[in-house]
Amino acid sequence: MKNIILLVLLLVPLAVKAADADYASLLYKASAFESLIALDKSNAEKYEDLKAASVQLKSIPISEALPEMMTLFERKAITNRVEKFDGTTVTNYAASYAYKRAFLLTGLTFGFNSYGHIAFPWLTGNGQLMTIPSTLYSFFWWYEGRRYVEQIWSAWYGCWRAECERDYPRPLVRKTLADEICGLGYHVFPYIYQNLESDKSLNEVVSMFNEPNHGSWRIKDFSEWYRTNSEKFALPSAETFSAASKRFDISNLPVSPTTLDLMQVWEKAASEFYRSNNISSNYWYYKIQDKEVNSEEDIFQAKYVK
């Protein structure tokens, strides 16, 4: 029910909610605390107020914080503004701070990846379907990419099981596969949870989430932890980029016009790809040389060389 309520709220942009205003206020204060490092700490009351807001903002579960953040972007409600602290006029770069927070909340941790990455196997490496960094991809992921998480997991898990069932699984290939699915962060937690009891090999994936480049989750017993925390990651369904474009002025999003144009291309490419369901056409795992030990060069060739 909570997810349905959140989705309905997202679909009614003209109704300004008190929660939006509260979240925006927290965000401005947190931005001031994070970005105005020169703030005079001698004003202890003001300093502690901003610090408390920063702590409070970061404690809000992703299930609440990310929809709130995206709603504010859709309304173009977060802008940089000039503020005064102890008589000093400074600029609060709230818009930049909000952009970074949105990226962190989205939970994507892959870098500048090759075409055929498991998150976007529909990339061909040609024209407008070149490699994508997660920083550029995060807004598209929110509106469109998340629609395909189940297919993404299914395709990846087929490769993972195939590798694990080899007579001699290749350590570097397993590590590369694990690293890649971990790049999707908490979005694949439900699928790990569903399969972990019957497939202990997924503990190798879970352990990778503990690494700094994959979120530093500090998860010990994943199954127990996820049973307790799953609601914190329950997001409304992705509405599609096309639907979002009709619902509000998509140019309000803090991305370039070029990126907005690319999103339309990506939406079409992803839709056509998953209709054909031909994962082996682009994904690197199906292109790597079949030998007992593969080098980093082998993987590079499979991922980046057409």
N, C-alpha and C positions, 0 to 999 in steps of 0.2 A: 504493500500500500504506500509506503514511504516513497518508493521509486516512482509510482504513478503520480503522486502529488508533485514531486520534483519536476517530472516531465510536463505536467499541466502548467506549472508555474513558468517553465521555460517557454511554453507556447503562448503565453499571454504577456508580451513585452510591454504593453501600455499600462499595466497595473503595477505601479511602483510599490514594492513591498517594504515593510519596515526592516525585514531581514537584509535586503539589499543595501539599505542605507547604513545599517549597523556594520555590515561587512565592509562597505566602502570606507566608513570612518576608521575601522580597525586597520584597514590596508594603508590609509594615509598616515596613520600614526606609526605603523610598523615600518613603512617606507622612510619616514623621518628618522626613526631610530637606526635603521640599517644604513641609510645613505648619507645622513648628515653627521658624519663621524666627529665633526668638529664641535658638536653641541657642547655647550658649557656644562660640565657635570656639577658645577657648583650650585646649579638650580636643581637640587636633588629631587624635588617634587615633580618637576616637568620631566626630568630624565627617567625617573622610575615609572611615570605614567606611560611614556612611549615604550619603554622596555617591556612593561606588562602587556601592552597592546601587541607587541611583536610576538611575545610568548603565546598569547591567547590566539592570535591569528594562525600560528603554526600548529596549534593543538586541535583546530577544527578538522574533523575527519574529511578525507578526500571526497566521500560521498556527498558532503554538503558544500565543501569549499570550492570544488571545481565547477559545479553548476552555477554557483553564485558568481564566481569569477567570470565565467563565460557570459553570463547575463549582463554583467557590468560592461564587458567589452562590446556586446551587441548594442547596448544603449550609448556607447561612447561616453560612459560615465566616469572613467578614470583618466585624468589629465595631469600633466605636471602643473605645479602651482607655486607661487612665491609665498613664503611664510616668514614670520619673524620669530626669532628665538633670542630672548634676552637682548632685544634691541637690534640684533643683527639680521639683515634681510638675506635670505638664502632661497635657493630653488629646491623644492622637493620633487625629485624625479620619480614621481609615483607611477607614471605610465611605464617606464622602463622596469621598475620594480615589479609591477603587476605582470608584465610580460614574462619575466623570469619566474615568478611564482607560478604562473599558469603552466609553463613548461615543466617545472618540477612536479606540479600536481598531476600532470598528464602521465608521468611515470616512465617515459621512454628514455632509454639510456644508451641506445646505439649511436655510433658516431656518423661519419660520412661513409655510408655503405655502398656496396656494389649494386648494380642492377641484379635482379633475381634474388635479393634478400628475402627471407621468409615472410617479412612483414609486407612486402610488395613484390611478389613474384611476377606480377604483370609488367614490371619494368623491362624494357627491351634493350636499353642502352642507346637507343636512337632518338634523335630529335629532342622532343620535350619529355621523353621518358628515360632520362639519365639518372644518375645516382642522386640520392636524397639524404641530407642530414636530418637528424631527429628534431633539431631546433626549427627547421623549416616545415617539417611534417606534422608537428604536434596539433595545429589547428585543424588540418585536414583529418587527422586521426580522430579528433573529438567528434566531428560532424559526419564523417564517412567511414574512415578506416576501421573503426571498432566494429562495424557491422560484420566484418569478416573474421573476427577472432576465432570462432569455432573452426572455420575452414583452415585458417592459418595453423592452429594447433594440430588439427588432424593431419595436415600435410607434413608438418614438422615431426610429429610423433611417429608417423610411418617411417620416416628416415631414421629417427632415433632407434626404434625397435629393430630395423633392418641392420643397423650398425652393431647394436648390442648382441644380436643373434649370430653374427659372424663367428666363425671358428676362432678368429683372432681379431677382436675389435681393435680398431686403430685409435690409439690414445689422442692424437692430435685432431683427428676427425671428430671424435666424441666431444672434445673440449670446444672445438669450433661450433658444433651444433648447439651445445649447452650455452655457450656465450651468446649465440644469436637469439635463441628464444628468451633468454634472460633480458635481452634488450627491450622486450615488451613489458617488463616490469610486472606490476600487480595484475595486469589484465589477464595473465595466464595462470594466476594463482588458483582459480576454481578448477582448472583442468589438471593441475598438479595434484591438488587435493583429491580429486576424483580417482586418480590413478596411482597415487603413491603407495597405498596399502598393498596393492597387487604387483607393483613394479618398483622395487627398491633401487633400481638404477637411477630413478629420478632424484634420489638424494644427492647425486652428483650435481644436478641442476640447482637444487635448493641451496647447496653450499656456495654456489657461485653468486647467489643473491646477497651473500654476506660481504662480498667484495665492494670496495669503494666505488668502482666504476659501474656497479649495478645496484647502487642504492644503500649499501651498508645496513641491510635490514636487521642483522643480529638475530636471526631466527634459529632457535635450537631444535625444538620439536615442532616441525611445520604443521602437522595435522592438528595438534592441540592448539597451537597459536592461531591457525586459520579458523578453527571452529569458534574461537572467542572473538576474532576480529573481522570476520568476513563482511559484516554489515558496513564497516568503515570504508569498504571499497565498492559498494553497490551503487552503480551509476545508472541513470536513465539510458534507455536505448539510443543508439546513434540515429539521428533523424534523417540523414543523407544531406549532402552538400547542396543539392538542388532544392530540397525543402527549406533548408536554412536560408538560401538565397532569396526565396519568395517571402519568407517570414519577416526578415529585417534587411536593412541596407548592409549587405555583406562587406562593403568598403569600410564599415566602422571597425572591422577587425584590424589589429595592429600588425598587418602584413602588407607587403607591397602589391600594387596592381598586377605585377608580373606573376607573383605567387598565386593570387586569386585566379588568374587565367590558367595557371598550371593545375590548380585544384579541379577545374572543370575537365581538363585532359585526363587527370588521374582518375577521376570518378568514372569516366567512360571506359578507360582502360581496365580498371579493376572489375567493373561490372561485366565487361565482355570476357575477361579472363576467367572469372569464376563461373560464368555460364558454360564455358568450354571445359573447365576443371582439368586443365592439362598442366599440373604442377611440374612435371618433369621437363617441360619445354624450356624453362629458364632457371630452375633452382640448381645451385652449384653442386649439391650433393650428387646429383645424377650425372654430373660431368667430370667428377674427379676420377683420376686413374685408379683402376681396381688392382691395387697391390697391397702387400702385407703392411708396409710402412709408407706413409705419405709425408712429404716434407711441407714446410710452409710455402715453398714455391709452387708445389702441386696445387695447394688450396688457392693460392693467389691466381694461378692460371685458370682454375675452375670458376673462380668468382669474378674475375675482372677481364679476362681475355676472351673475346668472342670467337 
